[in-house]
Amino acid sequence: MNPYTKIISIGLVLLFAFSSTQTFALNKIEKEVGQPIVGFMPFFRSIGSEVIESSNVITSEGKATKAIAVGAKIQVPSHLYQYKDTSPSPLFDIWDKDIDVFAASGNTIIQNIPMEPSKLTQLRWFIIEAQPGYKFADESDKEGEVIEFWTDETIREVKEITDTQFVDYTADNKNSKVLIVPEAAIGYRIGFWILPETENGVPSTGKLVKVFDLGKFFSQPEHVNPGPAVPDMDEKCIEKLCGSPKNDNPNGGGGVVPGDEWIVNIYDEETNKILDATSQLKVNHNYYATIRIRDKKNLTNLSEAYRDPTPGELLTLNWYVYDLTSGEPKASYKATDPNSRVNNDAGTVTIGGETFKKYAFKTQEVNSDAAAELQILGPNYSEQGFGLGIQLTIIP
């Protein structure tokens, strides 16, 4: 065989083998055209809330802190997000390894963003409490296991707050809904769910963060592997990726929403002034009370968390006179007494634009009308000069 011919033949074989390899590779690439490249899920390195308005301001060591209260405004400041922020706030530190743009619609000024934002940050607010056998980290005097994750076993969702009277966008935050704490939250806590989401990239959503303690910043673990393309948000927190509490967030609005179990005010009907611990009873004089009891059963109207006493509760209503110095009760009166001066159906009164039922008591005209216990007590041997109070049994 001509040596040159042999060399050429080998060259053709090698060329054919190389061309075959290239053809296979090209076919493989062409097969994947149109399929997205799967990257990493977005997640929160840190997330928290902040109280921006409140009537409950706590001062400690010269520092004033806005605390949670009925009517307080609380937000998650997602509107502060900046693309590729090198020093994000712990209140809103969202990230993924693909450096995608996060849901930023409504944000007013974002530097160097490569696209027009179209997504709002998905945020949901809840009234919550611990399930039996569990407690929050600040409840050191309570028995139970400290809650680490928001699951059906650890947290009872009393009610999701969806009424735009209480959750809506504001002029300053047009990206995620701001909460106004409703009356119905008294005695409970506030929590929120927030979804890490991007404007672009695959996947564009991560796992929900479920913040059950506003007094803490929460964080999620970083995803070490890409995908999946369409993640399960894990609402039940089965995978334990729903965020866990880390550092303290003193301005977040943590703790129980303060409010009284019941509100009683006693008025002098002549002056319509509230009696205080120094007010002395006058004889032949009319007094009335307004009584409101926190309603734990009916959370339909979130702005009306108090109710009137039930007929059964009114049967337990006692007006009592007491010693202003010692606070010791000396005599009591109820509607079922013979010749009673108690009236549990005394009409209504409007105070500050709100109408209340009136429960009335009239003091004696003469000493012999007073309770027998008072007729032997000087110096007046009557109801005169004592204090006036109310006792009532609340029936769950």
C-alpha positions in Angstrom: 0.0 0.0 0.0 1.2 3.4 -0.9 2.4 4.9 2.5 0.8 8.2 1.6 -2.5 6.4 1.0 -2.3 4.8 4.4 -1.7 8.0 6.1 -4.6 9.6 4.3 -6.9 6.7 5.3 -6.1 7.0 9.0 -6.8 10.7 8.7 -10.2 10.0 7.3 -11.0 7.6 10.0 -10.0 10.1 12.7 -12.0 12.9 11.0 -15.0 10.6 10.8 -14.7 9.7 14.4 -14.4 13.4 15.4 -17.3 14.4 13.2 -19.5 11.7 14.7 -18.7 12.9 18.2 -19.6 16.5 17.3 -22.8 15.4 15.6 -23.9 13.5 18.8 -23.2 16.5 20.9 -25.1 18.8 18.6 -28.0 16.5 18.6 -28.0 16.5 22.5 -28.0 20.2 22.7 -30.7 20.6 20.2 -32.9 18.2 22.2 -32.7 20.5 25.3 -33.5 23.7 23.5 -36.5 25.4 25.2 -36.0 23.8 28.6 -35.1 26.3 31.4 -31.8 26.1 33.2 -32.7 25.3 36.8 -31.0 27.5 39.4 -31.3 27.9 43.1 -34.4 28.7 45.2 -34.5 32.2 46.8 -34.5 32.3 50.6 -34.4 34.7 53.5 -31.1 35.1 55.2 -33.0 37.3 57.7 -36.6 38.6 57.9 -38.4 40.6 60.5 -41.2 43.1 61.2 -41.1 46.6 62.7 -43.7 48.7 64.5 -44.0 52.0 62.7 -46.8 53.6 64.7 -48.2 52.7 68.2 -49.8 54.3 71.2 -47.9 51.9 73.4 -44.4 53.4 73.7 -42.1 51.7 76.3 -39.1 53.7 77.6 -36.1 51.9 79.1 -32.7 53.4 79.8 -33.7 56.5 78.0 -34.6 54.7 74.8 -38.2 54.7 73.5 -39.5 51.5 71.8 -42.8 51.3 69.9 -44.6 48.2 71.2 -47.5 46.2 69.9 -51.0 47.5 70.8 -54.5 47.7 69.3 -54.3 50.2 66.4 -50.5 49.9 66.0 -49.1 49.7 62.5 -46.6 46.9 61.7 -44.8 46.3 58.5 -42.2 44.0 56.9 -40.2 46.7 55.1 -39.9 44.8 51.8 -40.1 48.2 50.0 -36.5 48.9 51.1 -35.1 46.1 48.9 -32.3 47.1 46.6 -30.9 45.0 43.8 -27.4 43.5 44.7 -27.6 45.3 48.0 -24.2 44.8 49.8 -25.5 45.8 53.2 -29.2 44.7 53.4 -31.2 45.2 56.6 -31.9 42.2 58.8 -35.5 43.2 58.4 -35.5 42.1 54.7 -32.4 40.2 53.6 -33.4 37.9 50.7 -31.0 36.0 48.5 -30.3 33.3 46.0 -27.1 32.1 44.3 -28.3 33.2 40.9 -28.5 36.9 41.9 -32.1 37.1 40.5 -34.3 40.2 40.9 -36.7 39.8 43.8 -40.4 40.6 43.8 -40.2 44.4 43.8 -43.3 45.9 42.2 -44.4 49.0 44.0 -40.9 49.9 45.2 -40.2 53.5 44.3 -36.4 53.6 43.8 -34.3 50.6 43.0 -30.8 51.2 41.7 -29.5 49.3 38.6 -32.4 46.9 38.3 -32.2 45.1 35.0 -35.9 44.7 34.4 -39.3 46.3 35.2 -40.7 44.8 38.4 -44.1 43.1 38.1 -44.5 41.1 41.3 -45.6 42.1 44.8 -44.2 40.5 47.9 -46.7 37.9 49.1 -47.3 38.6 52.8 -50.1 37.2 55.1 -50.9 38.3 58.6 -52.4 36.0 61.4 -53.8 36.2 64.9 -52.1 33.2 66.7 -51.5 31.4 70.0 -49.5 28.4 71.1 -51.1 25.0 70.9 -51.5 23.1 74.2 -48.2 21.8 75.5 -46.2 24.5 73.7 -45.1 28.0 74.7 -43.3 31.0 73.2 -39.7 31.7 74.2 -40.7 34.7 76.3 -43.1 32.6 78.5 -40.5 31.5 81.0 -43.2 31.0 83.7 -45.3 28.7 81.5 -45.1 24.9 81.3 -44.5 23.4 77.8 -42.0 23.0 75.0 -40.6 26.1 73.4 -41.8 26.5 69.9 -39.1 26.2 67.2 -41.1 26.0 64.0 -44.6 27.1 63.0 -46.5 23.8 62.4 -50.1 22.7 63.0 -48.9 21.0 66.1 -47.2 24.1 67.7 -49.3 27.1 66.5 -53.0 27.6 66.4 -54.1 30.1 63.7 -56.9 31.9 65.5 -57.7 33.9 62.4 -56.1 35.2 59.2 -56.4 39.0 58.9 -57.6 39.8 55.4 -59.9 42.8 55.8 -58.5 45.8 54.0 -59.5 47.8 57.0 -56.6 46.2 58.8 -54.2 45.0 56.0 -53.4 47.1 53.0 -50.6 48.9 51.1 -49.6 52.3 52.3 -48.1 55.4 50.7 -44.7 54.4 51.9 -45.0 50.6 51.4 -46.6 49.7 48.1 -44.9 46.3 47.9 -46.2 44.3 50.9 -49.3 44.8 53.1 -49.0 46.7 56.3 -51.0 45.5 59.4 -53.2 47.6 61.7 -53.6 45.5 64.8 -57.3 44.8 65.4 -59.2 44.7 68.7 -59.8 41.0 68.1 -56.0 40.3 68.6 -56.1 41.3 72.3 -54.8 38.5 74.4 -53.2 36.8 71.3 -50.1 37.3 69.3 -49.5 38.4 65.7 -47.6 36.3 63.2 -47.0 36.4 59.4 -46.1 34.3 56.4 -43.9 35.6 53.7 -42.8 34.0 50.4 -39.3 34.5 49.0 -40.0 35.2 45.3 -38.1 36.5 42.3 -39.1 38.4 39.2 -37.0 36.1 37.0 -35.1 32.8 37.2 -36.1 29.2 37.7 -37.2 28.5 40.3 -38.8 31.9 41.1 -40.2 30.9 44.5 -38.7 29.3 47.6 -40.2 27.9 50.8 -42.6 30.0 52.9 -41.2 31.7 56.0 -43.6 31.5 58.9 -42.8 34.0 61.6 -44.5 33.2 64.9 -42.5 35.6 67.1 -42.3 39.2 66.0 -39.7 39.7 68.8 -37.2 37.7 66.7 -35.5 37.9 63.3 -36.1 34.6 61.4 -33.9 33.0 58.8 -33.8 30.0 56.4 -30.9 27.7 55.6 -29.1 28.3 52.3 -30.0 25.9 49.5 -26.9 23.9 48.5 -28.4 22.2 45.4 -30.3 23.8 42.5 -34.0 23.3 41.9 -36.6 22.0 41.8 -38.0 24.1 39.0 -41.4 24.4 40.7 -40.8 24.1 44.5 -43.5 23.1 47.0 -44.0 26.1 49.3 -44.2 23.7 52.3 -47.1 25.5 54.1 -47.2 22.8 56.7 -43.4 23.2 57.4 -42.9 19.5 57.0 -39.4 20.0 55.7 -38.5 22.4 58.5 -37.4 25.0 56.0 -40.1 27.5 57.1 -37.6 29.6 59.0 -36.5 29.6 62.6 -36.0 32.4 65.2 -32.5 33.8 65.5 -31.5 37.2 66.9 -33.8 39.5 69.0 -35.9 42.1 67.2 -36.9 44.5 69.9 -38.9 46.8 67.5 -40.8 44.0 65.8 -43.9 44.0 67.9 -43.5 40.7 69.7 -45.5 39.5 72.7 -49.2 39.4 73.5 -51.4 42.2 72.3 -52.3 44.0 75.5 -55.9 44.6 76.6 -58.1 44.0 79.6 -60.3 40.9 80.0 -63.1 43.3 80.9 -63.6 47.0 81.1 -65.8 48.5 83.8 -66.3 52.2 84.4 -68.6 53.6 87.1 -70.0 57.1 86.6 -71.7 59.7 88.8 -74.9 60.3 86.8 -75.1 63.9 87.9 -71.6 64.8 86.6 -70.9 61.9 84.2 -67.4 61.7 85.7 -65.8 58.4 86.3 -65.4 57.4 90.0 -61.9 56.7 91.2 -60.3 55.2 94.3 -60.9 58.4 96.3 -64.6 59.0 95.3 -67.0 59.0 98.3 -70.6 57.9 97.9 -73.4 60.4 98.4 -76.8 59.5 99.7 -79.9 59.6 97.5 -77.6 59.7 94.5 -77.6 57.9 91.1 -74.6 56.0 89.7 -74.3 53.9 86.6 -71.7 51.6 85.1 -70.6 50.5 81.6 -69.4 46.9 81.4 -67.6 45.4 78.4 -66.2 41.8 78.3 -63.6 40.6 75.8 -65.3 38.2 73.4 -63.0 35.3 72.7 -65.5 33.4 70.7 -66.6 35.8 68.0 -63.8 37.1 65.8 -66.1 37.9 62.8 -65.9 41.7 63.3 -62.3 42.3 64.1 -63.0 45.9 65.3 -65.5 44.8 68.0 -63.7 42.4 70.4 -65.8 43.3 73.4 -69.4 42.3 74.2 -72.1 43.1 76.8 -72.7 40.8 79.8 -75.0 37.9 79.1 -78.3 37.5 81.2 -76.6 34.7 83.1 -73.6 37.0 83.9 -75.9 39.8 85.0 -77.4 37.5 87.6 -74.0 37.5 89.3 -73.6 41.3 89.2 -73.1 42.8 92.6 -72.7 46.4 93.5 -70.6 46.7 96.7 -69.6 49.5 99.0 -66.1 49.3 100.5 -63.8 51.0 102.9 -61.7 53.5 101.0 -58.8 53.0 103.3 -58.6 49.2 103.5 -60.4 48.3 100.3 -62.5 45.8 102.3 -66.1 45.3 101.0 -68.7 46.1 103.7 -72.0 45.4 101.9 -73.3 44.3 98.5 -76.5 44.8 96.5 -78.0 42.9 93.5 -81.0 43.2 91.2 -82.8 40.2 92.9 -82.7 41.8 96.4 -86.1 42.8 97.9 -86.8 46.5 97.1 -83.6 46.5 95.1 -82.0 49.8 94.1 -80.0 48.0 91.3 -81.2 48.2 87.7 -79.6 46.0 85.1 -81.6 47.5 82.3 -81.2 51.2 82.7 -81.0 52.2 79.0 -78.0 53.4 77.1 -75.5 56.2 77.2 -73.3 57.6 74.4 -69.7 58.3 75.4 -67.1 59.4 72.9 -69.4 58.6 70.0 -69.9 55.0 71.2 -73.1 53.7 72.8 -73.0 51.5 75.8 -75.6 49.8 78.0 -76.1 51.2 81.4 -76.3 49.3 84.7 -77.5 51.5 87.5 -77.4 51.8 91.3 -79.0 54.3 93.6 -77.8 55.0 97.1 -80.1 55.1 100.1 -82.5 58.0 100.8 -82.4 57.4 104.6 -80.1 55.3 106.8 -82.7 52.6 107.4 -82.5 51.8 103.6 -78.8 50.9 103.9 -77.6 47.4 104.4 -77.8 46.2 108.0 -74.0 45.9 108.1 -73.6 49.6 107.4 -76.2 50.8 109.9 -73.8 49.9 112.7 -70.7 51.4 111.2 -69.8 55.0 112.1 -69.3 57.7 111.5 -72.3 58.0 109.2 -74.1 54.6 109.8 -75.0 54.5 106.2 -73.6 54.2 102.6 -72.3 57.8 102.7 -68.5 58.1 102.6 -67.7 54.7 101.3 -66.4 53.7 97.9 -68.4 51.9 95.2 -67.4 48.9 93.1 -68.8 46.1 91.0 -68.3 42.3 91.1 -69.2 40.1 88.1 -68.6 36.5 87.2 -67.6 36.0 83.6 -69.1 32.8 82.2 -66.9 31.3 79.4 
